[in-house]
Amino acid sequence: MRILVTGGAGFIGSHYVRQLVGGAYPAYAEAEVVVLDKLTYAGNLANLAPVDTSSRLRFVQGDICDPAVVSEVMAGTDLVVHFAAESHVDRSIAGSADFVLTNVLGTQMLLQGALDAGVGKFVHVSTDEVYGTIETGSWPETHPLEPNSPYSASKASSDLLARSFHRTHGLPVCITRCSNNYGPYQFPEKVIPLFVTNLVDGKQVPLYGDGLNVRDWLHVDDHCRGIQLVAEGGRPGEIYNIGGGTELTNRELTEKLLAATGRDWSSVRPVEDRKGHDRRYSVDITKISTELGYTPQVPFEQGLADTVQWYEKNRAWWEPLKSA
């Protein structure tokens, strides 16, 4: 069996690859794994260092928008797990062209390549942000898409393309939509690694607006387990929400990070709110739980403590990224 992982040198993709090659998913214990990654600012070969000597792993540096590269890596592929994406909301607000190019055109290129190569399954990894914002309750997979940022609009567009390839061509596509991820190897532009690395260095951290925006936090290990369940047993044409079950305001999250790093509120700098800042995200995980047996297994307090400790012990990984 051959598995193509796009964006496999990024945060979530590399965790999936390390788990896959490391034997965490017995059904694919003997699979050949091909990683396709452009190695943009957020892609890092160091993320694959724990498994890069495996004979089962092959790395290809290339762009998912390049049809020749896509055709080459699709040949002989049984499963595609598509992580590759531009994903930082603030960057999409500053300029959306790269998001449309990578997330929309890149996904189309991969879907067409998978169709042409006769790939057996295509798992398209998306985000809860495509749903927009919700005051109360949680989104089921049938909720209309109402994205509010250029990033989430580009991901919603890629979701629709993925769905269309299943409905039009019969390509066995599944879509997953996750809540906010955290864990080791996350690029330090995202809130948890940014705050942790700033705080351990005695620097201030920026808190948007009133700090009351709510996010559901999902450990990357739980997210990747959910993706694996979909890869193994998800029904083609279906969408599966993957959540962590821990909702916190940004202010509550900041308090936990201050406590974990021995800092106080003098280390927090209020800043103007993000444009179009969604107030609350919350996904209903009934479907993936009922159909595939998914439950989040990493308690948030433990997962956060482990994540903080990882960044404290791995300056050699994140210091060059921040200085660049």
C-alpha atoms as one frame of an Amber mdcrd trajectory, in Angstrom:
protein
   0.000   0.000   0.000   1.204   3.495  -0.809  -0.001   6.602   1.032   0.606
  10.127  -0.264   0.637  12.785   2.472   0.590  16.343   1.164   1.935  19.007
   3.502   3.602  16.229   5.454   6.407  18.476   6.730   3.976  20.883   8.377
   2.604  20.762  11.899  -0.357  18.399  11.607   0.867  16.539   8.541   4.219
  15.701  10.113   2.517  14.384  13.239   0.405  12.100  11.066   3.521  10.920
   9.207   5.464  10.279  12.428   2.550   8.248  13.781   2.074   6.401  10.503
   5.715   5.475  10.042   6.176   4.842  13.760   3.522   2.110  13.817   0.714
   3.900  15.679  -1.824   2.853  13.044  -1.620  -0.957  12.745  -3.792  -1.175
   9.629  -1.088   0.686   7.696   1.939  -0.715   9.513   3.624  -1.833   6.283
   2.533   1.019   4.042   4.950   3.029   1.940   4.593   6.724   2.799   5.335
   9.494   0.310   5.426  13.054   1.648   4.895  15.905  -0.808   5.732  19.319
   0.625   6.817  22.603  -0.949   8.727  23.545   2.228   7.303  27.026   2.509
   7.998  28.964   5.726   5.753  26.580   7.706   7.183  23.357   6.287  10.236
  21.994   8.051  12.201  18.811   7.410  13.185  18.815  11.080   9.575  17.856
  11.790  10.239  14.515  10.099  13.626  13.888  11.722  12.309  11.228  14.161
  11.347   8.976  11.217  13.471  10.195   8.314  15.707   7.110   8.305  12.782
   4.761   7.702  12.927   2.802   4.453   9.142   3.207   4.236   9.347   7.004
   3.955  10.100   9.002   0.816  10.151  12.797   0.734   9.423  14.815  -2.403
   9.849  18.576  -2.409   7.287  20.011  -4.772   4.227  22.183  -5.270   0.699
  20.746  -5.279  -0.081  23.319  -7.995   2.454  21.693 -10.340   0.631  19.099
 -12.472   3.837  17.247 -13.396   4.817  16.799  -9.757   1.295  15.763  -8.810
   1.144  13.222 -11.624   4.473  11.712 -10.583   3.589  11.261  -6.896   0.052
  10.020  -7.612   1.262   7.068  -9.687   0.685   3.876  -7.699  -0.952   5.726
  -4.771  -3.756   3.981  -2.881  -4.626   6.716  -0.357  -4.147  10.490  -0.352
  -4.273  12.423   2.930  -4.300  16.082   1.944  -2.987  18.464   4.615  -1.153
  20.964   2.397  -2.622  24.439   2.868  -1.959  28.035   3.700  -3.601  28.244
   7.111  -2.881  31.439   9.058  -5.879  33.786   9.208  -3.816  36.928   9.826
  -1.716  36.242   6.724  -4.872  35.733   4.656  -6.173  39.116   5.793  -2.904
  40.770   4.773  -3.008  39.076   1.356  -5.255  36.303   0.094  -3.701  35.368
  -3.266  -1.484  32.564  -1.915  -4.478  31.112  -0.071  -6.585  30.911  -3.216
  -3.683  29.504  -5.239  -2.662  26.779  -2.771  -5.937  25.910  -1.092  -8.236
  26.071  -4.121  -6.133  25.480  -7.244  -3.755  23.131  -5.416  -6.638  21.004
  -4.154  -8.146  20.881  -7.651  -4.823  19.699  -9.046  -4.624  16.926  -6.462
  -8.208  15.813  -6.987  -7.713  15.625 -10.735  -4.415  13.801 -10.274  -6.049
  11.310  -7.923  -8.887  10.737 -10.367  -6.499  10.199 -13.266  -4.382   7.773
 -11.218  -7.331   5.748  -9.906  -6.579   6.480  -6.241  -8.658   4.364  -3.867
  -9.421   7.067  -1.313  -8.820  10.781  -0.823  -9.074  12.363   2.643  -9.332
  16.139   2.426  -8.379  17.806   5.720 -10.343  20.998   6.354 -11.344  23.247
   9.256 -14.318  24.215  11.408 -13.751  27.813  10.299 -15.668  27.104   7.077
 -18.878  27.174   9.134 -18.371  30.794  10.245 -19.310  31.668  13.809 -21.909
  30.231  16.199 -23.306  31.815  19.376 -24.739  28.679  20.978 -24.786  24.966
  20.258 -22.466  23.123  17.880 -22.309  22.714  14.116 -23.306  19.403  12.534
 -21.683  18.511   9.209 -24.859  19.601   7.391 -24.571  23.232   8.505 -24.259
  25.726   5.619 -20.787  27.068   4.901 -20.459  30.713   5.967 -16.715  31.504
   6.033 -15.708  34.947   7.272 -11.992  35.209   6.442 -10.109  34.775   3.162
  -8.467  31.701   4.714 -11.728  30.010   5.644 -13.308  31.023   2.318 -10.460
  29.315   0.458 -10.891  26.175   2.571 -14.668  26.185   2.026 -14.007  26.436
  -1.711 -11.661  23.455  -1.566 -14.273  21.483   0.393 -16.822  22.119  -2.342
 -14.367  21.032  -5.021 -13.640  17.837  -3.093 -17.357  17.119  -2.762 -17.899
  17.786  -6.467 -15.232  15.287  -7.500 -17.069  12.627  -5.538 -20.510  13.527
  -6.874 -19.412  14.095 -10.475 -16.635  11.550 -10.965 -17.164   9.051  -8.150
 -13.756   9.784  -6.592 -13.857   8.265  -3.070 -13.417  11.510  -1.124 -13.947
  12.107   2.586 -13.734  15.576   4.165 -12.702  16.197   7.769 -13.259  19.474
   9.620 -11.265  19.983  12.800 -11.290  22.494  15.622  -8.187  24.410  16.796
  -5.134  22.153  16.997  -2.250  22.373  19.445   0.804  20.289  20.255   4.543
  20.005  19.526   6.106  21.181  16.252   3.437  23.862  15.646   4.852  26.883
  13.827   5.223  29.774  16.307   2.851  32.157  14.556  -0.125  30.291  16.043
  -1.445  31.400  19.411  -0.207  28.636  21.754   3.384  28.327  20.461   3.623
  32.104  19.984   2.493  32.775  23.547   4.620  30.018  25.087   7.817  31.009
  23.294   7.289  34.695  24.042   6.513  34.060  27.694   9.484  31.775  28.345
  11.673  34.541  26.899  10.095  37.173  29.151   8.309  38.920  26.285   4.743
  40.164  26.126   1.962  38.414  24.242  -0.804  40.086  22.187  -4.424  39.435
  23.181  -7.015  40.365  20.563  -9.937  42.614  21.561 -11.740  41.671  24.762
 -10.246  38.150  24.750 -13.669  36.517  24.859 -13.581  34.740  21.511 -14.158
  31.019  22.113 -12.315  28.109  20.503 -12.542  24.337  20.945  -9.048  22.895
  21.496  -7.969  19.613  19.915  -4.630  17.925  20.534  -2.898  17.073  17.269
  -2.654  13.421  18.308  -6.437  13.189  18.666  -6.910  14.978  15.359  -4.626
  12.569  13.521  -6.327   9.574  15.125  -9.623  10.919  13.851  -8.192  11.347
  10.365  -6.909   7.778  10.462 -10.351   6.486  11.424 -11.799   8.325   8.434
  -9.038   7.014   6.165  -9.772   3.439   7.236 -13.544   3.487   7.606 -15.054
   6.793   6.505 -17.785   6.570   3.910 -16.900   8.150   0.549 -18.706  11.431
  -0.012 -19.139  12.080   3.711 -17.911  14.895   5.971 -16.691  14.252   9.522
 -16.190  16.874  12.229 -13.255  16.227  14.596 -13.286  18.156  17.889 -11.425
  18.139  21.175 -14.254  18.956  23.584 -12.478  21.770  25.455 -13.946  25.215
  24.802 -12.040  28.191  26.189 -12.117  31.913  25.663  -8.816  33.337  24.472
  -8.574  35.039  27.848  -8.976  31.717  29.681  -6.331  30.136  27.441  -3.983
  33.036  28.147  -4.463  32.574  31.899  -3.481  28.913  31.597  -0.379  29.755
  29.567   0.653  32.461  32.030   0.338  29.968  34.887   2.257  27.298  32.989
   5.188  29.644  32.311   5.221  31.434  35.677   4.147  34.808  34.270   1.362
  37.238  35.169  -0.938  39.645  33.366   1.802  42.264  33.045   3.059  40.020
  30.217  -0.168  40.537  28.234  -0.558  43.405  25.757  -4.136  44.103  24.578
  -4.242  44.740  20.818  -6.909  45.795  18.349  -9.221  42.960  17.420  -8.663
  40.987  14.231 -10.836  42.025  11.274 -13.916  39.824  10.960 -12.904  37.883
  14.073 -15.267  34.919  14.529 -16.692  34.921  18.038 -17.088  31.191  18.693
 -16.407  27.841  17.039 -17.939  24.552  18.173 -18.271  21.311  16.209 -20.670
  18.453  16.883 -18.661  15.201  16.788 -21.641  12.840  17.075 -21.216  11.506
  13.545 -17.560  10.438  13.755 -18.108   9.131  17.285 -21.122   7.041  16.321
 -19.859   5.760  12.972 -16.134   5.351  13.636 -15.748   5.229  17.430 -13.833
   8.486  17.787 -13.370  10.094  21.194 -10.667  12.606  22.142  -8.174  10.873
  24.431  -5.724  13.633  25.413  -7.003  15.616  28.434  -6.486  19.296  27.716
  -4.619  20.109  30.925  -2.154  17.283  30.305  -1.820  18.038  26.627  -1.169
  21.717  27.279   1.399  20.964  29.993   3.208  18.539  27.675   3.144  21.096
  24.855   4.576  23.873  27.021   7.303  21.512  28.218   8.123  20.533  24.625
   8.694  24.148  23.606  10.756  24.796  26.717  13.011  21.853  25.832  13.224
  22.459  22.071  14.577  25.956  21.627  16.826  24.673  18.861  13.697  23.940
  16.836  11.756  27.199  17.282  14.377  29.899  17.849  15.594  29.865  14.204
  11.964  30.027  13.000  11.209  33.086  15.103  14.457  34.860  14.260  13.762
  34.341  10.548
